[in-house]
Amino acid sequence: MRLNQFFKNKRILLTGACGTVCKEIARQLIYLEPEELRLIDNNETGIFFLREEFKDKNVICYLGDVRDKEKIKMVSRGIDIIIHCAALKHVILSEYNPFDVVQTNIIGVQNIIQAATVSNVKYVIFTSSDKAVNPTNVMGASKLMGEKLMTAANTIKFNNDAIFASVRFGNVIGSRGSVVPLFMQQIKKGGPVTVTDRRMTRFIMTIEQSAQLILKALSLAKGGEVFVLKMPVVNVYDLAEVLIELLAPRYGYNPSNIKIVEIGAKPGEKLYEELLNEEEKNRTIELKDLFVILPAFRAIYQSIKYDYPDIISNKIDKVYISANETPLTKGALKEYLLKNKVLERTEKSLYHGI
């Protein structure tokens, strides 16, 4: 089904609407002609500016928190689709505030599921993270629990035929939580640029691609799946070198004068990124642009037919981790950054709050 057919005339709720990815989802959805968009976030200033951006469009902005069950129930009334992006995402801050992470990333998901069930919402998608795969920290474990709750929600629908599914992200390059804004600020000051370990590799996706993944996954979802986008891999040290080459002259520096300093991996930080592990590969379908991880307890979901267009294989033979993939060359990485206007978009977000 074409995306405009799927989203046209639908009423859609987006949580965490002030986040980089969720704002992009809203911008893309506007062109797909939904009947109504409802945006909710606990960021008062951010919601105010979103309201200004979407003025005179069929967009309603709400101030609220996914921890507030009654508010979520209220804004879910009459909704066809929920895109749940609201979360606490910073690994270190989550370690210092674990109970807050439980309230937002786990209880918040529960509130979304219960509100969707009461309001007969047809589709719910949850945005997860690579940190959910073999988690080493509170944030990752909370995201894994969010995925499991979303899958299990397909068993408690009662008379509602709602579909609950998840998407799992790599690094959204240029978003506020990515390393690119940090490197850019360090280069602007003349360095040094701090890299944790020269062996570190990461999957990358643009903000636009992340939004497109969510919208495509919604149109494909049957219930209980986790969708993973096929992505290029970068070596983080190479990324630092390419950014220095591109940005140093812009900020009035000679690239050769900006040093890169290795500071060592942070506690719990992996040298590679995992998006699909050994256990999951045995229940994964490969599509042209995506991997689809099916529920582990297939006996419970026998009534669901997991049929998709563009299936390449009903089985994959290896895990999907960045250490196993060939990173982009520095030339290809430079082209990727320029083609996708990553630097311009990051600067706009950093210095203009957009």
Phi, psi and omega in degrees: 000135177292147185298322182294329176291322183290318188263345183299133177067015177269154172259124192232133176251130176243123175262154185067038191294340182274355177290157184304311183291317184295323176298320179293322177301314180300317180296321179288323181295326181307322182282351180263008171060051173290159177290323182202141171245131173245126182245131180227139178201157177268007179268100185299314181295317180298317179296322178301313182289328174296319178299321178293319181296319185259021179303141178071011173248171183278056184236131176242130182253133181237143171264122182182172186232141179293346175288339183272096185302316184293321178295319180294320176299319183296313184283351179271352182295129179079006184273143176264324187223134171244128172250110189259102180251344185298130181190159165268125193242344186278122188299309184293315178299326179293326178295327179277343184228056188295325182290327175295323178297317177300315182298318184274310190275341179246302178297325177300318177296317177302316180298321178296313181298314182293320178295319180296321181293316180295323185266006179057040175293139186274325183223135175226128178236138183246133179266115180255197190213156172302335181295345179285346182272120183045060189297144177244005185212169183299314182300314180298318179296323179292323177292322176297317178297322176300316177300314183296321177296319180295319177295313182294337179300337179288352178261352186239030185279345182057238182271000180273139180261031182298152177244125179245131180209174182227157168239146181242120185268153161268209178279124176276101190290127181096350177287166185296335180269000183270172183281342184298312178301323178297310180300319181298316180294322179294320178294320180299330178272000181091011178087183359284160174265127186260122177242134184291316183202131184293347179272353188290133177235153181214146167285146177228151174212150178278166178300319180295318180295322180296319178294317180297324178300314181297314182294320179292318180299320178301318183288340181262338193300138175251335179134115174094356183281163166239121181263135180233125178283140171285127189225154171287162180244142175236148166274126188296327177295318177298321179299318178299316180296318181293320179295321176298315180300320184280324191259330184306311179299326180296327181263008175086024181240155170276125182307326182291344181269354179261117186271153172250127182243127175276127184247359179089145181297144177287157178305131179080359182273132181270151176283345180225168181246138179248131176242348182200118189262183186299316180292321184289331184297335181285350179228037183243136174256137178260124173256180182300314185246354189222158162254142178239112179270118182275160181302147181291320182267073187298332181300330181286334187249031183299332183284349181267126178263113183270075178251133182223154171285159174063035176287127175268317181206145175273004180206140175246154188251005178210158177288162181249089179230151187294333180293338182268352184256152179280121181293156172300141171294163179297327177294316179292324178294317178301315179297320179299314181296319182287316182299320182268005177053041184296319184291316180297317182291324179292317179298320179298318179291318183294313193255353179234359176067026183261000000 
